[in-house]
């Protein structure tokens, strides 16, 4: 009875020693696993902003090598980037930043195991619809701007629909190009005259949409509803006052 008990105690002591050894591996081996992980990691952070306005860009994708992070509403991001063999050898790492309606940005960065700040400015690409109106359900107007210049605007389209007032059913939907009446500064003043009543199609809907496309493949659309309580007014004189 005494011998088996000694064996049990010996085994228990060995197990306890092994557990202690595992928990204190750094002390016995001189190897710091946490320090090693830190030494293999670059702690990246920064902000992505609109180059033209300085405003933060949210939901931008910051891709460093094959690792990535996305920006918060304030444009900030953080990324614990695990260094590769090429990084440790001092080779530059490709960086790509993308966001909806912005041109992509590509660059390179040399990464080290430390805190690194990488800030980016993206160039806004999509056309901007500054304002729209449809006064008296007839005079449809839009003021359009593009950072790449008005020559980059390809089309400005107005979407209307008519309905049968007796049945409430839509009779037709129309997409028509708006006319550039004049330019003021860097903005284009577009308009289209639409009939509120049509002998064949019926009554025009209060809902309308303006869509702008540019030559870079970007587009912007706004949908508006004419309110009987707050009627639209003209943005500018019809025909830009005869200009």
C-alpha positions in Angstrom: 0.0 0.0 0.0 2.8 2.3 0.9 4.7 1.8 -2.4 1.7 2.6 -4.7 1.1 5.8 -2.7 4.7 6.8 -3.2 4.4 6.3 -6.9 1.2 8.4 -7.0 2.9 11.2 -5.1 5.9 11.0 -7.4 3.7 11.3 -10.5 1.8 14.2 -9.0 5.0 16.0 -8.2 6.3 15.4 -11.8 3.0 16.8 -13.2 3.1 19.8 -11.0 6.7 20.5 -12.1 5.8 20.2 -15.8 2.9 22.6 -15.3 5.2 25.1 -13.6 7.7 24.7 -16.4 5.1 25.4 -19.0 3.7 28.4 -17.2 7.2 29.9 -16.8 8.7 28.8 -20.1 10.1 32.3 -20.6 11.9 32.1 -17.3 13.4 28.7 -17.9 14.2 29.1 -21.7 14.8 32.9 -21.8 12.3 33.2 -24.6 9.6 35.9 -24.4 6.7 35.0 -26.6 4.9 38.3 -26.1 8.0 40.2 -27.0 8.5 38.1 -30.1 4.9 38.8 -31.3 5.4 42.5 -30.7 8.7 42.4 -32.5 6.9 40.8 -35.5 4.1 43.4 -35.6 3.8 46.9 -36.9 1.0 48.9 -35.1 -0.4 51.1 -37.9 -2.9 53.9 -37.4 -4.0 57.0 -39.2 -6.8 59.0 -40.8 -8.3 59.0 -44.3 -9.6 62.4 -45.4 -11.2 64.0 -48.4 -8.4 65.8 -50.2 -10.6 68.7 -51.3 -12.6 69.3 -48.1 -10.5 67.8 -45.3 -13.5 65.9 -44.1 -13.1 62.3 -42.8 -13.8 59.4 -45.1 -15.7 56.6 -43.4 -15.7 53.0 -44.5 -12.5 53.4 -46.5 -10.6 50.2 -47.0 -6.9 50.5 -46.1 -5.1 47.5 -47.5 -1.5 46.9 -46.5 0.0 44.0 -48.3 -2.6 41.2 -47.8 -4.0 42.7 -44.5 -6.6 45.4 -44.2 -8.7 47.6 -42.0 -11.7 49.9 -42.4 -12.0 53.5 -41.3 -14.5 54.6 -38.6 -17.0 57.5 -39.0 -14.2 59.9 -38.0 -11.9 58.5 -40.8 -9.6 56.8 -38.3 -8.3 53.2 -38.6 -5.9 50.9 -36.7 -4.2 47.8 -37.9 -1.9 45.4 -36.1 0.1 44.4 -39.1 2.0 41.1 -38.9 5.3 41.7 -40.6 6.4 39.4 -43.4 9.8 38.2 -44.3 10.0 40.9 -47.0 9.1 43.5 -44.4 11.8 42.3 -42.1 14.2 42.4 -45.0 13.4 46.1 -45.5 11.4 45.8 -48.7 8.6 48.3 -49.2 5.0 47.0 -48.8 2.3 48.0 -51.2 -0.5 50.1 -49.8 -3.9 50.6 -51.4 -6.8 52.8 -50.1 -10.3 52.7 -51.5 -13.7 54.2 -50.7 -17.0 54.6 -52.6 -17.1 57.6 -54.9 -13.3 58.3 -54.5 -10.4 57.5 -56.7 -8.2 54.7 -55.3 -4.8 55.6 -53.9 -1.8 53.3 -54.2 1.6 53.8 -52.6 4.3 51.9 -50.7 5.5 52.0 -47.1 8.5 50.6 -45.3 7.3 48.9 -42.2 9.1 48.2 -38.9 8.1 46.6 -35.6 6.9 49.9 -34.0 4.1 52.4 -33.9 3.6 53.8 -37.4 1.2 56.6 -38.5 0.0 56.5 -42.1 -2.4 59.3 -43.1 -4.1 59.4 -46.5 -6.0 61.9 -48.7 -8.4 60.6 -51.3 -9.6 62.6 -54.3 -13.4 62.7 -54.5 -14.4 61.4 -58.0 -18.2 61.3 -58.3 -20.2 64.3 -59.6 -22.0 66.4 -57.0 -25.6 67.5 -57.3 -25.5 70.7 -55.4 -29.3 71.4 -55.6 -32.4 70.4 -57.5 -35.9 71.8 -57.9 -39.1 71.3 -59.9 -41.0 74.5 -59.5 -44.7 74.3 -60.3 -44.2 70.6 -61.3 -42.7 72.0 -64.5 -39.4 73.8 -64.3 -36.9 71.0 -63.4 -33.5 72.4 -62.5 -30.2 71.1 -61.1 -26.9 72.6 -60.2 -24.1 70.2 -60.8 -20.4 70.3 -59.8 -17.5 68.0 -60.5 -14.0 68.3 -59.0 -12.6 67.1 -62.3 -14.3 69.9 -64.2 -17.7 70.2 -66.0 -16.1 68.8 -69.1 -16.0 65.5 -67.2 -19.8 65.4 -66.9 -21.2 63.0 -69.4 -25.0 63.1 -68.8 -27.5 64.8 -66.6 -30.8 62.9 -66.7 -34.2 63.6 -65.2 -36.6 60.7 -64.4 -40.4 61.4 -64.4 -43.5 59.2 -64.3 -47.1 59.9 -65.1 -50.2 58.2 -63.7 -53.9 57.8 -64.4 -55.7 59.9 -61.8 -58.7 57.7 -62.1 -57.0 54.4 -61.3 -53.7 55.6 -59.7 -51.7 53.4 -62.0 -48.5 54.5 -63.6 -48.9 55.0 -67.3 -45.3 55.8 -68.4 -41.9 56.4 -67.0 -39.6 58.8 -68.8 -35.8 59.4 -68.7 -34.9 62.7 -70.4 -31.6 64.5 -70.8 -31.4 67.9 -69.1 -29.9 70.9 -71.0 -26.9 72.8 -69.8 -28.2 76.4 -69.7 -25.2 78.2 -68.3 -22.2 77.8 -66.1 -21.5 79.8 -62.9 -17.9 79.4 -61.7 -17.2 75.6 -61.7 -20.9 74.6 -61.5 -23.3 73.7 -64.4 -26.9 74.9 -64.4 -29.1 72.3 -66.0 -32.9 72.4 -66.7 -35.8 70.7 -68.4 -39.3 71.8 -68.9 -41.9 69.1 -68.2 -45.7 69.2 -68.6 -47.6 68.6 -65.3 -50.5 67.2 -67.3 -50.3 65.2 -70.5 -53.3 64.4 -72.8 -52.1 60.8 -73.2 -50.2 59.9 -70.1 -52.2 61.7 -67.4 -50.8 63.5 -64.3 -47.2 63.8 -63.5 -46.1 62.2 -60.2 -44.7 64.2 -57.3 -41.7 62.0 -57.3 -38.7 62.7 -59.6 -35.1 61.8 -59.8 -31.9 63.5 -61.1 -28.9 61.3 -62.1 -25.5 62.6 -63.1 -22.8 60.4 -64.7 -19.3 61.4 -65.5 -16.7 60.1 -68.0 -14.8 58.3 -65.2 -17.7 56.0 -64.7 -19.0 57.5 -61.4 -22.6 58.6 -60.9 -24.7 60.4 -58.4 -28.5 60.3 -58.0 -31.0 62.2 -55.9 -34.7 61.5 -55.5 -37.1 64.3 -54.6 -40.8 64.6 -53.8 -42.7 67.8 -54.6 -44.6 68.9 -51.5 -47.9 70.8 -51.8 -47.1 72.3 -48.4 -43.7 73.6 -49.3 -43.7 74.1 -53.1 -40.3 74.2 -54.9 -39.0 77.5 -56.2 -36.6 78.2 -59.1 -32.9 77.8 -58.3 -32.1 80.3 -61.1 -34.0 82.2 -63.8 -35.4 80.0 -66.6 -32.8 79.8 -69.3 -30.3 81.4 -66.9 -32.0 84.7 -67.6 -31.4 84.6 -71.3 -27.6 84.0 -71.1 
